[in-house]
Amino acid sequence: MKDKDTTQFHLTLPTELHAKIKARAQSHGRSINMEIVRVIDDSFYKMPLSRTDQDEDERLAAEIAEQVREIAVSVIRKNKK
């Protein structure tokens, strides 16, 4: 990241959170600053599902589970014969 492409921002963190970020940065081989930038940047790509999407996902999961159950019952019955 070039200096002309950045903006300085002062951030005050709770001591415990700072320690967590520091440990995470060390484990990833990054500076604390770069770790914070990475986490913030990543957060923009993890958009939460809307309630409608969650409901649809649950409906589809239930439908798939029912189909799998029917297949399993069919296979078990065929193997008993």
Chimera marker file (.cmm) of the C-alpha trace (Angstrom):
<marker_set name="trace">
<marker id="1" x="0.000" y="0.000" z="0.000" r="1" g="1" b="0" radius="0.5"/>
<marker id="2" x="1.521" y="3.330" z="-1.051" r="1" g="1" b="0" radius="0.5"/>
<marker id="3" x="1.314" y="6.298" z="1.304" r="1" g="1" b="0" radius="0.5"/>
<marker id="4" x="-0.574" y="8.334" z="-1.301" r="1" g="1" b="0" radius="0.5"/>
<marker id="5" x="-3.244" y="5.601" z="-1.382" r="1" g="1" b="0" radius="0.5"/>
<marker id="6" x="-3.877" y="5.660" z="2.361" r="1" g="1" b="0" radius="0.5"/>
<marker id="7" x="-5.465" y="7.828" z="5.013" r="1" g="1" b="0" radius="0.5"/>
<marker id="8" x="-4.318" y="7.868" z="8.603" r="1" g="1" b="0" radius="0.5"/>
<marker id="9" x="-6.949" y="7.137" z="11.207" r="1" g="1" b="0" radius="0.5"/>
<marker id="10" x="-6.455" y="7.126" z="14.975" r="1" g="1" b="0" radius="0.5"/>
<marker id="11" x="-8.181" y="4.216" z="16.674" r="1" g="1" b="0" radius="0.5"/>
<marker id="12" x="-8.482" y="3.539" z="20.381" r="1" g="1" b="0" radius="0.5"/>
<marker id="13" x="-8.978" y="-0.132" z="21.256" r="1" g="1" b="0" radius="0.5"/>
<marker id="14" x="-9.672" y="-1.973" z="24.481" r="1" g="1" b="0" radius="0.5"/>
<marker id="15" x="-6.460" y="-3.635" z="25.693" r="1" g="1" b="0" radius="0.5"/>
<marker id="16" x="-7.904" y="-7.138" z="25.324" r="1" g="1" b="0" radius="0.5"/>
<marker id="17" x="-8.960" y="-6.518" z="21.718" r="1" g="1" b="0" radius="0.5"/>
<marker id="18" x="-5.537" y="-5.080" z="20.900" r="1" g="1" b="0" radius="0.5"/>
<marker id="19" x="-3.914" y="-8.235" z="22.273" r="1" g="1" b="0" radius="0.5"/>
<marker id="20" x="-6.177" y="-10.427" z="20.127" r="1" g="1" b="0" radius="0.5"/>
<marker id="21" x="-5.396" y="-8.419" z="17.009" r="1" g="1" b="0" radius="0.5"/>
<marker id="22" x="-1.675" y="-8.488" z="17.788" r="1" g="1" b="0" radius="0.5"/>
<marker id="23" x="-1.705" y="-12.281" z="18.218" r="1" g="1" b="0" radius="0.5"/>
<marker id="24" x="-3.710" y="-12.735" z="15.017" r="1" g="1" b="0" radius="0.5"/>
<marker id="25" x="-1.350" y="-10.446" z="13.108" r="1" g="1" b="0" radius="0.5"/>
<marker id="26" x="1.682" y="-12.370" z="14.357" r="1" g="1" b="0" radius="0.5"/>
<marker id="27" x="0.125" y="-15.700" z="13.383" r="1" g="1" b="0" radius="0.5"/>
<marker id="28" x="-0.504" y="-14.374" z="9.865" r="1" g="1" b="0" radius="0.5"/>
<marker id="29" x="2.913" y="-12.724" z="9.566" r="1" g="1" b="0" radius="0.5"/>
<marker id="30" x="1.446" y="-9.230" z="9.216" r="1" g="1" b="0" radius="0.5"/>
<marker id="31" x="1.731" y="-5.955" z="11.055" r="1" g="1" b="0" radius="0.5"/>
<marker id="32" x="-1.117" y="-5.020" z="13.371" r="1" g="1" b="0" radius="0.5"/>
<marker id="33" x="-2.120" y="-2.287" z="10.937" r="1" g="1" b="0" radius="0.5"/>
<marker id="34" x="-2.221" y="-4.653" z="7.969" r="1" g="1" b="0" radius="0.5"/>
<marker id="35" x="-4.216" y="-7.192" z="9.997" r="1" g="1" b="0" radius="0.5"/>
<marker id="36" x="-6.817" y="-4.575" z="10.900" r="1" g="1" b="0" radius="0.5"/>
<marker id="37" x="-7.008" y="-3.440" z="7.260" r="1" g="1" b="0" radius="0.5"/>
<marker id="38" x="-7.404" y="-7.056" z="6.113" r="1" g="1" b="0" radius="0.5"/>
<marker id="39" x="-10.173" y="-7.836" z="8.615" r="1" g="1" b="0" radius="0.5"/>
<marker id="40" x="-12.080" y="-4.662" z="7.761" r="1" g="1" b="0" radius="0.5"/>
<marker id="41" x="-11.686" y="-5.243" z="4.028" r="1" g="1" b="0" radius="0.5"/>
<marker id="42" x="-12.780" y="-8.890" z="4.333" r="1" g="1" b="0" radius="0.5"/>
<marker id="43" x="-15.881" y="-7.834" z="6.261" r="1" g="1" b="0" radius="0.5"/>
<marker id="44" x="-17.252" y="-6.079" z="3.171" r="1" g="1" b="0" radius="0.5"/>
<marker id="45" x="-17.264" y="-9.347" z="1.221" r="1" g="1" b="0" radius="0.5"/>
<marker id="46" x="-19.158" y="-11.351" z="3.836" r="1" g="1" b="0" radius="0.5"/>
<marker id="47" x="-22.616" y="-9.962" z="3.349" r="1" g="1" b="0" radius="0.5"/>
<marker id="48" x="-25.179" y="-11.526" z="5.688" r="1" g="1" b="0" radius="0.5"/>
<marker id="49" x="-28.126" y="-13.325" z="4.151" r="1" g="1" b="0" radius="0.5"/>
<marker id="50" x="-31.441" y="-11.532" z="4.288" r="1" g="1" b="0" radius="0.5"/>
<marker id="51" x="-34.245" y="-13.142" z="6.282" r="1" g="1" b="0" radius="0.5"/>
<marker id="52" x="-35.936" y="-14.123" z="3.007" r="1" g="1" b="0" radius="0.5"/>
<marker id="53" x="-32.749" y="-15.861" z="1.813" r="1" g="1" b="0" radius="0.5"/>
<marker id="54" x="-32.406" y="-17.646" z="5.158" r="1" g="1" b="0" radius="0.5"/>
<marker id="55" x="-36.022" y="-18.836" z="4.986" r="1" g="1" b="0" radius="0.5"/>
<marker id="56" x="-35.506" y="-20.084" z="1.422" r="1" g="1" b="0" radius="0.5"/>
<marker id="57" x="-32.274" y="-21.857" z="2.424" r="1" g="1" b="0" radius="0.5"/>
<marker id="58" x="-34.076" y="-23.565" z="5.314" r="1" g="1" b="0" radius="0.5"/>
<marker id="59" x="-36.965" y="-24.596" z="3.039" r="1" g="1" b="0" radius="0.5"/>
<marker id="60" x="-34.568" y="-26.041" z="0.469" r="1" g="1" b="0" radius="0.5"/>
<marker id="61" x="-32.580" y="-27.844" z="3.168" r="1" g="1" b="0" radius="0.5"/>
<marker id="62" x="-35.788" y="-29.415" z="4.505" r="1" g="1" b="0" radius="0.5"/>
<marker id="63" x="-36.809" y="-30.444" z="0.989" r="1" g="1" b="0" radius="0.5"/>
<marker id="64" x="-33.404" y="-32.020" z="0.331" r="1" g="1" b="0" radius="0.5"/>
<marker id="65" x="-33.485" y="-33.784" z="3.697" r="1" g="1" b="0" radius="0.5"/>
<marker id="66" x="-36.889" y="-35.271" z="2.867" r="1" g="1" b="0" radius="0.5"/>
<marker id="67" x="-35.635" y="-36.469" z="-0.523" r="1" g="1" b="0" radius="0.5"/>
<marker id="68" x="-32.570" y="-38.050" z="1.088" r="1" g="1" b="0" radius="0.5"/>
<marker id="69" x="-34.812" y="-39.743" z="3.677" r="1" g="1" b="0" radius="0.5"/>
<marker id="70" x="-37.030" y="-41.168" z="0.938" r="1" g="1" b="0" radius="0.5"/>
<marker id="71" x="-34.017" y="-42.482" z="-0.972" r="1" g="1" b="0" radius="0.5"/>
<marker id="72" x="-32.571" y="-44.016" z="2.193" r="1" g="1" b="0" radius="0.5"/>
<marker id="73" x="-35.855" y="-45.758" z="3.033" r="1" g="1" b="0" radius="0.5"/>
<marker id="74" x="-36.096" y="-47.069" z="-0.530" r="1" g="1" b="0" radius="0.5"/>
<marker id="75" x="-32.529" y="-48.447" z="-0.443" r="1" g="1" b="0" radius="0.5"/>
<marker id="76" x="-33.098" y="-50.065" z="2.966" r="1" g="1" b="0" radius="0.5"/>
<marker id="77" x="-36.300" y="-51.735" z="1.785" r="1" g="1" b="0" radius="0.5"/>
<marker id="78" x="-34.604" y="-53.023" z="-1.402" r="1" g="1" b="0" radius="0.5"/>
<marker id="79" x="-31.746" y="-54.476" z="0.647" r="1" g="1" b="0" radius="0.5"/>
<marker id="80" x="-34.184" y="-56.322" z="2.925" r="1" g="1" b="0" radius="0.5"/>
<marker id="81" x="-35.658" y="-58.285" z="-0.004" r="1" g="1" b="0" radius="0.5"/>
<link id1="1" id2="2" r="1" g="1" b="0" radius="0.2"/>
<link id1="2" id2="3" r="1" g="1" b="0" radius="0.2"/>
<link id1="3" id2="4" r="1" g="1" b="0" radius="0.2"/>
<link id1="4" id2="5" r="1" g="1" b="0" radius="0.2"/>
<link id1="5" id2="6" r="1" g="1" b="0" radius="0.2"/>
<link id1="6" id2="7" r="1" g="1" b="0" radius="0.2"/>
<link id1="7" id2="8" r="1" g="1" b="0" radius="0.2"/>
<link id1="8" id2="9" r="1" g="1" b="0" radius="0.2"/>
<link id1="9" id2="10" r="1" g="1" b="0" radius="0.2"/>
<link id1="10" id2="11" r="1" g="1" b="0" radius="0.2"/>
<link id1="11" id2="12" r="1" g="1" b="0" radius="0.2"/>
<link id1="12" id2="13" r="1" g="1" b="0" radius="0.2"/>
<link id1="13" id2="14" r="1" g="1" b="0" radius="0.2"/>
<link id1="14" id2="15" r="1" g="1" b="0" radius="0.2"/>
<link id1="15" id2="16" r="1" g="1" b="0" radius="0.2"/>
<link id1="16" id2="17" r="1" g="1" b="0" radius="0.2"/>
<link id1="17" id2="18" r="1" g="1" b="0" radius="0.2"/>
<link id1="18" id2="19" r="1" g="1" b="0" radius="0.2"/>
<link id1="19" id2="20" r="1" g="1" b="0" radius="0.2"/>
<link id1="20" id2="21" r="1" g="1" b="0" radius="0.2"/>
<link id1="21" id2="22" r="1" g="1" b="0" radius="0.2"/>
<link id1="22" id2="23" r="1" g="1" b="0" radius="0.2"/>
<link id1="23" id2="24" r="1" g="1" b="0" radius="0.2"/>
<link id1="24" id2="25" r="1" g="1" b="0" radius="0.2"/>
<link id1="25" id2="26" r="1" g="1" b="0" radius="0.2"/>
<link id1="26" id2="27" r="1" g="1" b="0" radius="0.2"/>
<link id1="27" id2="28" r="1" g="1" b="0" radius="0.2"/>
<link id1="28" id2="29" r="1" g="1" b="0" radius="0.2"/>
<link id1="29" id2="30" r="1" g="1" b="0" radius="0.2"/>
<link id1="30" id2="31" r="1" g="1" b="0" radius="0.2"/>
<link id1="31" id2="32" r="1" g="1" b="0" radius="0.2"/>
<link id1="32" id2="33" r="1" g="1" b="0" radius="0.2"/>
<link id1="33" id2="34" r="1" g="1" b="0" radius="0.2"/>
<link id1="34" id2="35" r="1" g="1" b="0" radius="0.2"/>
<link id1="35" id2="36" r="1" g="1" b="0" radius="0.2"/>
<link id1="36" id2="37" r="1" g="1" b="0" radius="0.2"/>
<link id1="37" id2="38" r="1" g="1" b="0" radius="0.2"/>
<link id1="38" id2="39" r="1" g="1" b="0" radius="0.2"/>
<link id1="39" id2="40" r="1" g="1" b="0" radius="0.2"/>
<link id1="40" id2="41" r="1" g="1" b="0" radius="0.2"/>
<link id1="41" id2="42" r="1" g="1" b="0" radius="0.2"/>
<link id1="42" id2="43" r="1" g="1" b="0" radius="0.2"/>
<link id1="43" id2="44" r="1" g="1" b="0" radius="0.2"/>
<link id1="44" id2="45" r="1" g="1" b="0" radius="0.2"/>
<link id1="45" id2="46" r="1" g="1" b="0" radius="0.2"/>
<link id1="46" id2="47" r="1" g="1" b="0" radius="0.2"/>
<link id1="47" id2="48" r="1" g="1" b="0" radius="0.2"/>
<link id1="48" id2="49" r="1" g="1" b="0" radius="0.2"/>
<link id1="49" id2="50" r="1" g="1" b="0" radius="0.2"/>
<link id1="50" id2="51" r="1" g="1" b="0" radius="0.2"/>
<link id1="51" id2="52" r="1" g="1" b="0" radius="0.2"/>
<link id1="52" id2="53" r="1" g="1" b="0" radius="0.2"/>
<link id1="53" id2="54" r="1" g="1" b="0" radius="0.2"/>
<link id1="54" id2="55" r="1" g="1" b="0" radius="0.2"/>
<link id1="55" id2="56" r="1" g="1" b="0" radius="0.2"/>
<link id1="56" id2="57" r="1" g="1" b="0" radius="0.2"/>
<link id1="57" id2="58" r="1" g="1" b="0" radius="0.2"/>
<link id1="58" id2="59" r="1" g="1" b="0" radius="0.2"/>
<link id1="59" id2="60" r="1" g="1" b="0" radius="0.2"/>
<link id1="60" id2="61" r="1" g="1" b="0" radius="0.2"/>
<link id1="61" id2="62" r="1" g="1" b="0" radius="0.2"/>
<link id1="62" id2="63" r="1" g="1" b="0" radius="0.2"/>
<link id1="63" id2="64" r="1" g="1" b="0" radius="0.2"/>
<link id1="64" id2="65" r="1" g="1" b="0" radius="0.2"/>
<link id1="65" id2="66" r="1" g="1" b="0" radius="0.2"/>
<link id1="66" id2="67" r="1" g="1" b="0" radius="0.2"/>
<link id1="67" id2="68" r="1" g="1" b="0" radius="0.2"/>
<link id1="68" id2="69" r="1" g="1" b="0" radius="0.2"/>
<link id1="69" id2="70" r="1" g="1" b="0" radius="0.2"/>
<link id1="70" id2="71" r="1" g="1" b="0" radius="0.2"/>
<link id1="71" id2="72" r="1" g="1" b="0" radius="0.2"/>
<link id1="72" id2="73" r="1" g="1" b="0" radius="0.2"/>
<link id1="73" id2="74" r="1" g="1" b="0" radius="0.2"/>
<link id1="74" id2="75" r="1" g="1" b="0" radius="0.2"/>
<link id1="75" id2="76" r="1" g="1" b="0" radius="0.2"/>
<link id1="76" id2="77" r="1" g="1" b="0" radius="0.2"/>
<link id1="77" id2="78" r="1" g="1" b="0" radius="0.2"/>
<link id1="78" id2="79" r="1" g="1" b="0" radius="0.2"/>
<link id1="79" id2="80" r="1" g="1" b="0" radius="0.2"/>
<link id1="80" id2="81" r="1" g="1" b="0" radius="0.2"/>
</marker_set>
